[in-house]
Amino acid sequence: MSDGERVTAVGPGRVNLIGEHTDSSGGLVLPLAIDLATTISGTRGGDEVVLVSPDEAHPAVVALDVADPAIATPGWARYVAGVVAQVRPSEGFVGEVTTTLPIGAGLSSSAALEVALALALGFEGSVTELARVTQLAEQQASGVPCGIMDQLASAAGIAGRALLIDCHDLTITPIAVPDDVEIRVIHSGQARQLAGSAYAERTASVAAAEAELGPLRLIEDPGTADALDDEVLRRRARHVISENARVRAVAAALPAGDLAAVGEALVASHTSLRDDFEVSTPVLDALVDRLNATEGVIGARLTGAGFGGCVVALTRPGTLQEGWLVTPSPGARLL
């Protein structure tokens, strides 16, 4: 692409149907790219990346030789700087960022920005390579030891399909989503602050449990966690082991149309996130309870890291009018 030629890249958000806090230990997740997305349009050239956004008061201005993305200002420029530091483009970029994604809701607005920007800057590689690069960018920018799910789901999305991702070997199996269900994402009204949360502590607890039990992704019986002496580690491990099993169950039940089994797994996932992993809040619990008590709702659970943010609900068509109706959509791409 010649210098000065117009470039437009799209990075979709993602919602995770099930498989929460399993990716950092190489477990299973079942996300989908959604039709809410971030778009970056501009021209390549110069020696800086300069982006403006109608949602931000100040532009992101990042030098191509940026050394420490975590200190970039304003705050959103950290994610821009993280991508620049990983991609190391040979030329700059001047453009605009627009998005239909709610910011900070747990729908991976940062991953959507990162994958779109990497493509706009000229990244060439597989969807897995794109996900790895932008995962590192997110970690540099936020200081949070996040797994690869958000970036990989955004990069690899397929229309009409959820993605069964093995976060150990990064294999992706498309899972059909039945036409007679709707996916609703409802914001709890409680802002989610991942970097300031106990996310890093949870990740460390899982690592500590694995140091005693071995890789949790290889354990099928949640009762194995009972061998841990520390009660907190026991509960954290039990969640991860049982959540991996629930992902397998939903991946089998969803294309078969066994929506009762899907609903049971979603409800059990939220209970485990609330009681064993302790990343829910009273506000999230109340919303999940209300939705699960609504006729036509197949199942609802918190989605994303927790500590606020959104709930995902699988429903019969027309059941809910609140929140965002999302559909499984294609992944990141140049237009």
Secondary structure, DSSP 8 states (H G I E B T S, - for coil): --TT-EEEEEEEEEEEEE--S-GGGT-EEEEEEEEEEEEEEEEE-SSEEEEE-TT-SS-EEEETT-S-GGG-SSTTHHHHHHHHHHH--SS-EEEEEEE-S-TTSSS-HHHHHHHHHHHHTT--S-HHHHHHHHHHHHHHHH-----SHHHHHHHH-BTTEEEEEETTTTEEEEEE--TT-EEEEEE-SS---STTTTHHHHHHHHHHHHHHH--GGG---GGGGGG-SSHHHHHHHHHHHHHHHHHHHHHHHHHHT-HHHHHHHHHHHHHHHHHTS----HHHHHHHHHHHTSTTEEEEEEESS-SSSEEEEEE-TTS--SSEEE-----SEE-
